[in-house]
Amino acid sequence: MTGSRTRAIALAALLAALPQAGALADAPGPAGAAGLPAAVVGRAPAVADAAAAAGLPESARAALGAPSLAGAGTLRWFGFRVYDAQLWTGGEGLDPRDPTSRPFALELRYARTLSGDAIADRSAEEIARLGRGDAEARQAWHAAMRRLFPDVSEGDRILGLHRPGGAARFYLNGRLLGEVEDPRFGPAFFAIWLDPATVAPALREALLGPAAQAMSR
């Protein structure tokens, strides 16, 4: 089966337009592109970074040190916005060849109502599709996500904090939901967005921002 056909099947399987749903993602562009404020489209000015970073959970800011916006984009499905995404990095920045080797935070601001169980189920399917973890680990991660992930409505924000070698921590609208302690989970979960085989490659490029552009040269 060709890569393009495999990706098309994966896209069709994610019609529910959940966090990892295959869809059209707006890439970084001029101010106002992707339906996002200019401060969060592509690479934002440092002043805008500081103002936006103040809205991150305090413990997430502490884990990152000096949060900086790496990139941002919007996931759409047949023109309908699913969520806006922002990727925050720490003082070390981001290694686009191995994004999970350094700490970061990924925040999704939802534009539609989705159930927490459905988000967990689709996330588990994508982790398996990407070949992350063994069957036993994936089963445990799926159960942990079902415990953690809440139902979301328009305007809700879920932030996932990745700390290499540590637990992945999740927040809803700035409030701590909990964490998955298995250090293997973070790289597997965030691969949904950052792995080259993601079903939303344009969103991946938008999130990685200038780091992705530098890698392609």
Secondary structure as the mmCIF struct_conf table of DSSP 4:
data_model
#
loop_
_struct_conf.conf_type_id
_struct_conf.id
_struct_conf.beg_label_comp_id
_struct_conf.beg_label_asym_id
_struct_conf.beg_label_seq_id
_struct_conf.end_label_comp_id
_struct_conf.end_label_asym_id
_struct_conf.end_label_seq_id
HELX_RH_AL_P HELX_RH_AL_P1 GLY A 3 ALA A 13
TURN_TY1_P TURN_TY1_P1 LEU A 14 ALA A 16
TURN_TY1_P TURN_TY1_P2 PRO A 19 GLN A 20
STRN STRN1 LEU A 24 ASP A 26
HELX_LH_PP_P HELX_LH_PP_P1 ALA A 27 ALA A 27
BEND BEND1 PRO A 28 PRO A 28
BEND BEND2 PRO A 30 PRO A 30
TURN_TY1_P TURN_TY1_P3 ALA A 31 GLY A 32
HELX_RH_3T_P HELX_RH_3T_P1 ALA A 33 GLY A 35
BEND BEND3 LEU A 36 LEU A 36
HELX_RH_3T_P HELX_RH_3T_P2 ALA A 38 VAL A 40
BEND BEND4 VAL A 41 ARG A 43
HELX_LH_PP_P HELX_LH_PP_P2 ALA A 44 PRO A 45
HELX_RH_AL_P HELX_RH_AL_P2 ALA A 46 ALA A 53
TURN_TY1_P TURN_TY1_P4 ALA A 54 GLY A 55
BEND BEND5 LEU A 56 LEU A 56
HELX_RH_AL_P HELX_RH_AL_P3 GLU A 58 LEU A 64
BEND BEND6 GLY A 65 ALA A 66
STRN STRN2 SER A 68 TRP A 77
TURN_TY1_P TURN_TY1_P5 PHE A 78 GLY A 79
STRN STRN3 PHE A 80 THR A 89
TURN_TY1_P TURN_TY1_P6 GLY A 91 GLU A 92
TURN_TY1_P TURN_TY1_P7 PRO A 96 ARG A 97
BEND BEND7 ASP A 98 ASP A 98
HELX_RH_3T_P HELX_RH_3T_P3 PRO A 99 SER A 101
BEND BEND8 ARG A 102 ARG A 102
STRN STRN4 PHE A 104 TYR A 110
BEND BEND9 ALA A 111 ARG A 112
STRN STRN5 LEU A 114 LEU A 114
HELX_RH_AL_P HELX_RH_AL_P4 GLY A 116 ARG A 129
TURN_TY1_P TURN_TY1_P8 LEU A 130 GLY A 131
BEND BEND10 GLY A 133 GLY A 133
HELX_RH_AL_P HELX_RH_AL_P5 ALA A 135 LEU A 148
HELX_LH_PP_P HELX_LH_PP_P3 PHE A 149 ASP A 151
STRN STRN6 VAL A 152 VAL A 152
TURN_TY1_P TURN_TY1_P9 GLU A 154 GLY A 155
STRN STRN7 ARG A 157 HIS A 162
TURN_TY1_P TURN_TY1_P10 PRO A 164 GLY A 165
BEND BEND11 GLY A 166 GLY A 166
STRN STRN8 ALA A 168 LEU A 172
TURN_TY1_P TURN_TY1_P11 ASN A 173 GLY A 174
STRN STRN9 ARG A 175 VAL A 180
TURN_TY1_P TURN_TY1_P12 PRO A 183 ARG A 184
HELX_RH_AL_P HELX_RH_AL_P6 PHE A 185 LEU A 194
BEND BEND12 ASP A 195 ASP A 195
TURN_TY1_P TURN_TY1_P13 PRO A 196 ALA A 197
BEND BEND13 VAL A 199 VAL A 199
HELX_RH_AL_P HELX_RH_AL_P7 PRO A 201 LEU A 208
TURN_TY1_P TURN_TY1_P14 GLY A 209 GLY A 209
HELX_RH_AL_P HELX_RH_AL_P8 PRO A 210 SER A 216
#
